[in-house]
Amino acid sequence: MHATRRSPAALAATTLLAALAACGGNDDDNTGPPRLAAATPATLSGNCADLAARLTTLANTTITATTDVAAGTLMVAGQPVAQHCHVTGSMYPRTGIDGNAYAIGFEMRLPNNWNGRFFYQANGGIDGSVVTATGAVNGGAGLTNALHMGFAVISSDAGHSGALGPNFGIDPQARLDYGYQAVQKLTPMAKSLIQTAYGKQPDRSYIGGCSNGGRHTMVAMSRFADQYDGYLAGAPGYNLPKAAIANIFGAQRYALIDSANLANAFTAAERTTVANAVLARCDALDGATDGLVQDVEACRSAFNLATDVPTCPGARDGSCLTTSQKVAIAPTFSGATTSTGRSFYASFPYDPGIASGGIPFWEFTAPVLLDTGGVAQIWKVPPEPVAGFNGPAFALNLNIDLALQWIETTNATYTESAMSFMTPPNPTQLGTLKNRGAKVMVYHGVADPIFSVDDTKAWYDGLRANNGGDASSFAKFYRVPGMAHCSGGPATDQFDMLTPLVAWVEQGIEPQAVTATARGTGNAAGTNLEVPTAWGAARTRPLCPYPKVARYNGTGDVNLAASFSCQ
């Protein structure tokens, strides 16, 4: 046995939690969900080089390497990540029905001085890559991460190689691994690996990610409520198949204006015109004219695309929209519908982030090159043939009603529908999670163009309804005004939600506002070029737990979070 020794990061985290505890919380309130005990640190047993020989008993697992990583080899926001052991491996190797080789590839990073916690890093897109296991704590580039804090962190490819693109969906098991089974298989393996490495299993386990990583996290809330104590979901595409079809619906609307070049249907200049019109009607609704629309609900009533954006009297010049543009574009905000007018995905709020640089990719490129592969090869039963598949033609000619049937279909080969293996079962029924003392924090950019913040709001409203109108004792939802998909946009998109999540789980300190910072020039983690020059480079804002809104106090610097209150 090795003596337990606390690293500076672990000591700092312990000190922070103690300070937070001293500020209050629900420690003496025995009426709510139970509070879980705090994690205790430990030191890596033996040395990293010897670890591989001690991991040979992991079931269905091959360890390919264990490598000692010196302090400072990895950096976060200019700060060195401490010495740790880098473990790589794979699980369940097999040959798919398509003849391709499959396995669940992973890496784990184990700090020499461990804080007693495990973080499952849920990755984005269609997975397919074992990205560096660091564990993000927020949307935009962060000043820290879970590994830097002393967590043991795992990352995986969710069971397939990115070289296959969406064609891995031809294999039914690869579909299931991508949907939820990779997490199901990796979680107990990772905990056993930690047991061998440190002489004990993790005291507390957390899972988090953004985009598809947020989807993984929300699926885990339902399917693996007994495996994780804290869930941090960003921009969760928990209705991913429907969101993809809705994005194709949007592309078809843009094609009504210019089918040869979707980006020309709604140009950067025109999107800026709409953004400025939104600001003119909605910016001051929170009490401050500061380039941010905090009161999302009030803006729904205040802004009208048809009347508040100038209608072009003649040719388009960027300063207006034509009548046909307004008719075509409006449904992309009000929400995708079937041929009979039935809504099948959420609305998107108007936000000045509509002018941000990431919009063209998600609005004009993704529906014809990314969403098509998801719908055709990963979720359709049976999948479309790979040979000769033409994404743009598929998207622009897709029968939306038929596509919605595909994602609910099964057959003898594909025994789970897309809406079964991709989405959380009963996502507003989280009694198991709640009753065992686990906690949830969810954030979502208001200007997200691919996964709607309104869809996440609808989920949280359902969760509230199923908990007597208030789910805040175990779940919090934060909207980030101006933020696009996971990061970027004219927003304060840098924040740490993992620290308050840990404090909530382990100290019973219920989080309220989370302070977010703009990544202006000089930010240690990297500059967000979409931060307006009129803002302070390090502008801060409180992110308020929904349904509260950050409102200006009437006095004080508008660049400071202290000048705003959650009301």
Secondary structure, DSSP 8 states (H G I E B T S, - for coil): -------HHHHHHHHHHHHHHHT--STT--SSS--------EE-SS-HHHHGGG-TTSTTEEEEEEEEE-TTSSEETTEE---EEEEEEEEEEEE-TTS-EEEEEEEEEEESEE-SEEEEE---TT--S--------SSS--S--HHHHT-EEEEE-TTS-GGGGGGGGGSHHHHHIIIIIHHHHHHHHHHHHHHHHHSS--SEEEEEEETHHHHHHHHHHHH-TTT-SEEEEES--TTHHHHHHHHHHHHHHHHTT-SS-GGGGS-HHHHHHHHHHHHHHHGGGGS--SS----HHHHHHH--HHHHS-B-SSS--SSSB-HHHHHHHHHHHH--B-TTS-B-S------GGGGSTTHHIIIIIHHHHTHHHIIIIIISSS---STT--HHHHHHT--HHHHHHHTT---SS--S-HHHHSS-SSTT--HHHHHTT-EEEEEEETT-SSS-HHHHHHHHHHHHHTTTT--TTTEEEEEETT--SSS-SSS--B---HHHHHHHHHH------EEEE---TT-TT---TTS-TTS-TT-EEEE-BTT--EEE-SSS-TTSGGGEEE-
